[in-house]
Amino acid sequence: MRSLPLPLALTARLSPVVVLAAAGWSLSSAPAPSADDDSAPKGGTTQSASAPATAAASKAYAASPSPCGSIATKTVKSLVPGAKTAGKEIPSTDTQLRRTCSWNALKGYDYRWLDVSFEIMDSDEAAQKSYKERTEEKSGGGDVPGLGDQGYSVVNLTTEDKQQTREGTVVVQASNALVIVTYNGSDFESKKAPDTDVINKGAIKAAKDAVAALEGGR
């Protein structure tokens, strides 16, 4: 079999993702001064020392699970034939906040790429906001019921040098976490891309595995 170069659009996807760590905060409190204490602030109010505890308790996920262990071996084999099932984790500046794993392989003339990312936010509200921004950027898709708190799937076709590539993206919000799955494919002999249904169902299947891993704490 002759060796064929991968399109630039596919090889560019290997660039590492740089993520900024979210900053936390600490709050210390002193005993409330008595009424006759000269050091007491005049006309001021005192904060409850327990105020921030509620926000901290509502954070369902403190860290990302292992992304390369989040997709079942049988799923990897079916979606990316010929790929090493262990996957390859992409370096991250903060593995508690974001972790990504990729699988890719060229079997014959058929190329497949799959990656899964977990992003941990400070709150459910932050995750909801990020979910909304991402789904608005990738318009034209639709909701996927039964995935986390809300799920969205979209498939797009691109053509470069007469070579088609079809890519599916699934975005899921589960409490304060986001799960992002990308799945694409090309046939370098026919120069055609896999059917939309094949890519869409494959991306959703991987997303279900990833969400189960997040919720199960694997």
Summary of the structure (lengths in Angstrom):
residues: 218
radius of gyration: 22.6
end to end distance: 39.8
largest distance: 89.9
contacts: 632
relative contact order: 0.17
helix: 26%
strand: 28%
